[in-house]
Amino acid sequence: MKWEDNVRKTVPYVAGEQPNKAGMIKLNTNECPYPPAPEVGKLLREIDPSALRLYPDPNATLLTDALAEYYRVDPGQVFVGVGSDDVLAMAFLTFFQGGRPILFPDITYSFYDVWAKLYRIPYKTCALDGSWHICPEDYEQPNGGVIFPNPNAPTGILEDLETVERIVRANRDVVVIVDEAYIDFGGKSALPLLKKYDNLLIVQTFSKSRAMAGMRIGFAIGSKKLIGYLNDVKFSFNSYTMNLPAQVLGVAAVRDDAYFKETVGKIVATRERVKESLRELGFSFPDSRANFIFASHKEYSAEQLFRALREDEIYVRYWNKPRISNSLRITVGTDEQMDRLIASLKEYQDKRRRCPE
Ligand code: PMP
């Protein structure tokens, strides 16, 4: 027997690359192109380093309270973590441990199958329909839990609340997680359903609409019972997941609702404008309600376009995977960034028309 026989072997999730070049345009990991709320910057400069001698509040009370107040729920219904990846990983560990397979869409956030494999949770994927929508009837088979993002990633498609409720209602015997990482860009949150369903867990993040991907803050809202179980597992794993600056700065971000709405409004306006420009260039895409557009071109392959953009120092996301290998996921940046993207795509088309390969 070798020591390696005792190692937990797993194939890790591959995050989008994080290049750091002057002048580059980074549209590959759905970050916010605008800074966080002004108070976040102010507090960051004012944090007293001697406060870092002590462990942070393991319950992140200030942050859970601020979120509870903002979303009008009881503080006992809120759980916070180090980005929603941490919250989701903890939720997989807590809620998905039955013998039956958990269900999620075949095209979705590619971390779900990684956690399932890491924790040895059996899973089954349900194919999206021809227009990339979830088929709710697929989630009406015996299972050990359900998870899906709404809007979905990388398609950007939003399901209406009736579809979400149908899935939750059909699965009262397991936990249903709705990953709302992108809900602030035009979707209706499933939060009102919490009044009816104690098996529903809603997960959101500060990484996109609140412009704080670098601070790593995510949270879940659910029934007190669900959150209690989640806390039991978290406190069996790592009591101090959230560092002190994240707790303090997270509160500041939640408190500035006007800035939050203004930022989201700008991104949505840019997204709609970019949809028009992309259409004019011959792209097609599902009607995104997120801060990205999942676009494919009628003449040029996604891989060609990905490479051409990269040469111009414009980074978008491309997956060489079944069903999605001919689409690029383009994060919505500022108007100026998107103008450069459109100009680069136009230039590529002109060049190809002049001298086809
Ligand atoms: N869920 C979905 C659907 C995502 O696309 C992402 C971003 N990669 C996350 C969760 C995790 O985001 P974070 O950990 O930054 O909150």
Boltz pocket constraint, residues with backbone or C-beta under 6 A from the ligand:
constraints:
  - pocket:
      binder: B
      contacts: [[A, 29], [A, 82], [A, 83], [A, 84], [A, 85], [A, 86], [A, 109], [A, 149], [A, 151], [A, 153], [A, 179], [A, 181], [A, 204], [A, 205], [A, 206], [A, 207], [A, 213], [A, 217], [A, 218]]
      max_distance: 6.0
